[in-house]
Amino acid sequence: MLIIALAVTILVGAFNVLRPSMGVMPGTQPGEPSSLHDLVEYPEIPGDTTIEDVTDPFDRQGMIDFVMATPDYGNVSDALAKKGYTFDLTADAEVSFVNSVTFASMGPLLSCWSTEVGPDGTRAFIAAFFVSLDEGMVVGGITNLLPPDQAPGVDPYIIVNAMPYLYIRWYWYAWPRPGVDVVGKVVNWYYWWYDSHSHPNWYWGCYWWWRTYIAYHWEVPGDPARSWRPWWGWFWHWTYWRHWYWWSTYFLY
């Protein structure tokens, strides 16, 4: 039994060492967040970047239509619809336009909470940012970590084993790898914790799963087309501030 345990320990250790070496080590690219502080405190708007709320109905609908026509949005929203959550972007989405030299982008940025509320009081969200016609990111999730105006009654309100239980189940459209995948796919992962929504490192855990997946499955050392993009960290930063910053007591916001 001891020999088996030692063998498992050795194999797990080797896996943890070898697996990252097959891709790009997360946290090592120029300008990439390497800690929770870097990710959440990343400058909200770089000096050469403007973000404008889109209020003109024609322009707003045009950006919504563009996002909805992408495989990124279609696949993530379909996955959430299968869980019973849909989105009315025309009525509910917050839509902005980003113009940035840093991100080499001119494109739409939007966020929306689901129309439906789950039987346990959960809701889904979806967020999207496109830096060009063919490059962007859509991430969504189902969660009971809701904005104060959406949280039902008691906060936190899901109790497991007599303790508050909070979770996010993330959905992200994994981009196809050139020469490997014909189309992309939706990947999903959980992050959950007990006791309090002020659990200090929860958002880093959510981001780190995604970042490790990117590093291992998608990035290629020395290939500019498949390397770290400054807007990746900024989008995760923006998504945090758009949906959850009011629940954190780790930072004095």
Secondary structure, 3 states (H helix, E strand, C coil): CHHHHHHHHHHHHHHHHHHHHCCCCCCCCCCCCCCHHHHHCCCCCCCCEEEEECCCHHHHHHHHHHHHCCHHHHHHHHHHHCCCCCCCHHHHCEEEEEEECCCCEEEEEEEEECCCCCCCCCEEEEEEEEEECCEEEEEEEEECCCCCCCCCCCCCCCEECCEEEEEEEEEEEECCCCCCCCCCEEEEEEEEEECCCCCCCHHHHHHHHHHHHHHHHCCCCCCHHHCCCHHHHHHHHHHHHHHCHHHCCCCCC
